[in-house]
Amino acid sequence: MDVNIINSSRAFRNISKVNYYNINDSLLFKKHKIDSLIFSQSNFYYSSKPKLYLNIYSKLEKKLKKIKDSISATSDVKIE
C-alpha cells in the first residue's frame, strides 16, 4: 500500500501548494525498517508470485473497506 501511495504522489501535481508533503522512498524504508536492497528483493519475490501478490492486495482491500465503512458510519461524509 505504501508503495502505491508513494508512486501516486510522484504523479500528483498540487497547483495550490497547500498541505502537500513530498513522500519519498526513504520514508517507506524507515517506516518498515528496510533498505533499498531488501525492498528490491521483496518486490522481485512477490512479483514472481502473482497469485500471492493478488492475495495480499485482496486482504488489503478488505481492510481498507472496513476502515472506509467505519468512517462513513461515524460521520456525515460519504467516502467513495
N, C-alpha and C positions, 0 to 999 in steps of 0.2 A: 504494500500500500504506500509506504513512504517513498519508494522509488517512483511510483506513478505521480505522486504529488510533486516531487522534485522535477520530473520530466515535464509535467504540465506547467509548472511555474516558469520554466525556461521559455515556453512559447507564449506566456502571458505578457501582454503589453499594457501596463497600467498608465493610462493617459493622465489621470489626476495626480498621481504620485502620492496619494494619501493612503495610509495604512497598508503599505506594500513592503513586504520583507523578502529579500532575496534568499531563497533556500538553496543551499548547495550541498554537494556530496559529503563534505567534511562533517556537516551536522548529522547526516544519516549515519556515517561511520561512528561518530562519537556517541550518538544515542544508543546504537546497538553494540558498541564496543568491538568494532571490527576495523579492518583497514581495506584498502582497495584490492589487495590480493585475495583476501578472504571473500570479499564481495564478488569478485570475478569468478572465483572457483565455485561459489554457491550458485551464482547465476548460470554458469555453464552446466552444473549438475542438474538444476531444475529445468533448464531449457532443453536438456536431452531427455527429460521425462515429462512430456506434456500432460499426460493424464494426472500425474501427481501435482503438477503446477495448477491445472484446472481445479483439482480438488481443494487446494489451498485457497484459490480465488473464490470458489463456491462457499467455503466456510466464512471467508471474509465478507462476502456479500450478505450472508445471513446475519452476521454480527452488525454490519452497518445498517441493515434493515431494522433490526431491533432498536438500535440507537435512534434512528430516524423516527420510528413509531413512538418511542418513549418521549422524544422531544415534541412530536406532534400532539401527543396525548396530554402533555402538560402545558401547552401554550396555544395561543390563537394563531400562530404562524404555521402555514402549511408548507412542508418541505417536499419538493418534487425531485 
